Amino acid sequence: MEIEQLRKQKRITMIELQIMLMFLLLVSPAYAEYVSFKEAKAYLETTIQLHELADKTIKSEAYDYPAVNIVPLWQKLGIEFEPLREADDSYVFGCKSGQKECFVPYPEVDVTEIGEIKIIRITKSIPWDFQYLFFKRVGDEYFYSDHLEYNLQKYEEPELSFFGNDLFAIKVLSGTGTDTISYTTELFQVANGKLKKLLSFTTRHERQGWGLCFDETINSSYKYSRGILAINFDVKVRMNDNNYEPKVKGELSKRPIIHAKKKVILIRKPEGFVLAREKSKTTLEDIEKLRWGGYSAYYEAFKNNFDALERSNLKTKEWFEFFKKELADEKNTGSG
């Protein structure tokens, strides 16, 4: 009799443990990967009607618009929505940490499938912010595994390119302002559905003025094949006389005083991409020094080209004298 009671007690204990485990799987963010692709997509496509006007007494349906409260989904996926930029306090879609409700108006949901991965891209009718939810295949179903998000993509949507099933690149707007714009390409590895950022590099960078007597552009193109990433950079520097009072008559040449082509070759290894120094003419780090770089960065990179300006025409020599003065001031103040 006692043995039978112990057996019953043991069965009850096992059932209780199973129930507790199921409960944890359902509510704990640590198990967010158990949210299925179908569940997430259905949630995003089930909108409610919000009223556009602050005056709620106006009931006209002409002012209603579809929206989805994104916060419950993020919470279920275990996504912590923290500010993406230091100078801003918001995540994507204007949502802020601690909010219980944040509605995405006119939500747009697109799906991409590559190998064992499905990706839900979320944006809205004015597509400045983008979020990507990654789902990995488990048996016949897909379950949430990771996410990416980018805000303030003003001019064009991020450009996603896959190289096989486990590597992709995404081109994003990384900086913009008066007379300047910058795009960056980021490379990610996909391993068991999880994302690992391997590297990033300048895709396009243009700056004019900004208190400097030269303008710069950096453009790049790349190709990935059989574990080798080749990136070709094109760097141009032009003179301007916006920051000094010229005494020599005439106009500065519109032709670049620097037009350099640089190549970076990277080989994919288990630990990531490794520079092939003997085949490369620069490094990603050196290119990054030029991006937003000042007088010192450019002079050190192209010293011979700048020094050759001493043998140029009077207008260019006048410009170069101002450049050297600014270079010395920058070094003395430790800026740039």
N, C-alpha and C positions, 0 to 999 in steps of 0.2 A: 504494500500500500504506500509506504513512504517512498519507495523507488519511483512509483507511478507519479506521485505528487512532485518529486524532484524533476522528472522528465517534463511534466506539464509546466513547471516553473521555468525550466530551461528554454522550452519552446516560446513561452511568453516573453522571456528576456530577449531572445533572438528577434522576435517580431517587433519588440519595442526598439531594438537597435536599428532594424531595417527602416522603421518609420522615421526614426530620428535622422538617419542618413538621407532618406528621401527629402525630408524637410530642409536639411542643410543644403542639398543640391539645388533646391528651388529658391531659397532666399539668400544664400551667401554669395557676395560678389566674387569670391574666390573660385566659384564654379560657373562663372559667367559664360564659359565656352559651351555650356549646355543649352544656351538659347539658340534655337534653330534659325536658319535662313528664312524659312517660310513664315515663322512667327514674327521675325523682325520686319520683313517686307509687308506682311499683312497689317502690322501696327502702323507703319508709315503711310500706308495707303488708305487707312481709315481716318478721315479728317472730320473735324467738326466745323460748324459755321460760326465765325466770329463777326461782330458788328464793327464797322470801320469808324463810325462817328462816336464821339464822346457822349453826345446827347442820346441816351438810350431810349428816350420816348419816341424817337423817329424809328419806326419799325420797318421801313422799306427794305425789301430784300435786295434792292439794287446796291445797298451798302454792305451786304454780307460777303464774306470771302472764306474759302476753305483754309484750314490750318491744322497742324498737329502739334500737340504738346510733346516735345522731344525729351524732356527731363526723365519721365518714368522709364523710357527705353534705355537711356544712358545709365540710369541707376541699376537696371536689371542686367545690363552688360558689364557693370563694374567700371564704367568710364568716369574718371574724375575730371569735371570740366573746370579747369583752371585757366587763367589768362594766358594767351599765346604770346603776347608782346609785353615788354616791360612798361611801356608808356600807356598801356591800355588795361582796362580791368575786366574785359570780356573774353569769352571763349568764341566759338563760331556762332553765327546767327544772332549775335548780340546777347547771348545767354551769359549769366554771371553766376559765380560760385554761390551755393546756398539757396538758389531759387528752387521752388517747388514746381513752378510752372514757367515754361518758356516756349512760346508758340512760334513755329516756323510757318509764315504765311505762304500760300500757294506752293506747297512743297513739291519738288520734282525728284523722282526716284528712278535711277537708271541701274541696270545690272550688267556686269561684265563677268564672263566665265573664262578661266584659263587653267587648264589641267585640273588639279584637285581643289582649286580655289574659286569661290564666287565672291564678287565684290558688289556691294550696294553703294552707289554714289548718291549722296543727299545734297541738294542745293535748293534754291527758291527762284521765284520768277525773275528777280534781279540778282543774277548769280555772282555775287562777290565772295561768298563763303562756300566752302566745299568740305564735306566729310566723307570718308571712305571707310566702310565697315567690311572687314574681311571674314570670310567663313570657310573653314576647311572641311573637306569631305571625310565623313566617318561612316563606312558602310554605304547605305543608300541615301543618307541624309547629309546636310551641311550644317555645321555649328560655328557660332561666333568664335573668332580667335584673336583679332587685333583690330586696330583702327589708325587712321591718319586724318588730319584736318589742316586746312589752310584758309586763312581769312584775308580780306582785302585784295582779292584777285580782280582788280578793277577792269582790266582791259581785255583779258581773254581767260578762258577756263584752263586749269592745269592740264598738261598734256602727258598722258600715261602711255608708256611703251614697255612691252614685255619682251624679254630675251629668254625664251624657254619658260619653264614652269616655276623656276625658283629665283628669278632675278628680274627686276623691273626698274625703270627710270621714270621720274616725274619732274616735269619742268614747271616751275612756279615763279610768280612775281615775288621778289625778295626785297625790293626797295624802290621807292618812287618819291618824287618831290619836284620842286621847281627846277626845270632843265636837267633832270637826272632820272634815270630809270635803270633797273637792274633785274635780270632774271637768273635763276639758279637751277641747275639740274641735280637732283638727288638720286642716288642709287640705293636700292633696298634689296636685301636677300630675304627670301621667304623660306623658312624652315619649320615644318610641322605647323604651318599656318601663322606662325609668329614672324614679326618683321624686325629686321636688324639693319639699321642704316650703315652702309659701308663707306660712303664718301659723298661729297658734293663739290660742284665746280661751277664757275661763272659761265653762263650761256650767252648772255648779252648784258653789256654795261655801257651806258653813255652818260657823260657828265660834261656840262658846259658852264663856264663861269665859276660860281661858288667861291669868289674871292681869289681865284688862282689865275695866273696869266697863260694857262694852257687848258685845252679841252682834250678829253680822252674818250676812246671807244675800245671796247674789248668784245669780240665775238668769237664763238667757238662752234665747232661741229665735231661729232664723235661717231665712232663705229665700234661695235662689240661683236667679236667672232671668236669662237673656240677658246674662250678664256682670256682673250686679250682685248683690252680697252684702249683704243687710240683716240686721243683728243687733240684736235688742231686749234690753236688759238691765233687770232689775228688782232694785233694791237696797233692802234694809231694814236698819235699825239699831234695836235695842231696848236699854233700860236694864237693868242688873242691879246689885244692891248686895252682891255676893259679896266685894268687896275693900275695904270700909270699914264702920265701925260706925255705922249710921244713928242719928241722934238724933231726927229727926222721925218720929212715929208714922204707921203706915199702910203700904200696899204701893205700890210703883211701878206705873205703868200698864203693862199688857201690850201696849198698842198701840205700833206703831213710832213713834219720834221722827223718823225719816227714812224716807220711802218715795218713792224717786226712780225714774223710768223714763227710761232713756237709750237713744238709738239711734245705731248706727254704720253708715254706708253706705260700702261699698267697691266700687270699679270695677275690673274685671279688665283689666289692660294686659299687653303682652308681657313687661314686667319684673316683673310680679306684681300684687297688689292694691294700689290706691292709694286713700287716704281722700278721700271727697267732703266737704270741710270745710263747705261751705255747707248740706249736707243732714244733717250729723251733729251730735249734741248732746254727744258725748264722743269719746274715742279709745280704742283697745285698750290703749294704754300707761297711760292714766288708770285704766281698770278694773283693770289688773294691779297698780297701786299700792294699790288697795283690798283686793285679795286678799292676805291675810296682813298687811295694813297695820295700823299702830298708831294712836295718838291723832292724830298730825300729819296722816297721810294722810286720815283721815276729816274732821277739822276743816277742812282746807284745801279739801276737795271740797264740804263742805256748811256753810260758815261761817255763812251767814244763818240756816239752820235751827237750828244749835246756839245762836247768840246769842239767838234768839227765846225760848229756854228761860228766860232771865232774867225773863221776864214770865209765867212759869207758876206753878203751885202750889208751896207750900213744900217738899214732898217732892221734886219734880222739881228745884227750885232747889238743894236740898242735894246732889242727885246731880251737878248741873252744876258746883257748886263743887269737888267731888272730881275730876270730869273735867278741869277747868281746871288743877288742881294736878298731876295726872298728865301732862297735856299739857306743862306748863312743865318738869317733871322730864325728860320724854323729850327735849325740845329741848335742855336743858342737857347731857344725857349724849350727845346725838347719835344716839340709837337711834331705831328706828321709821321 
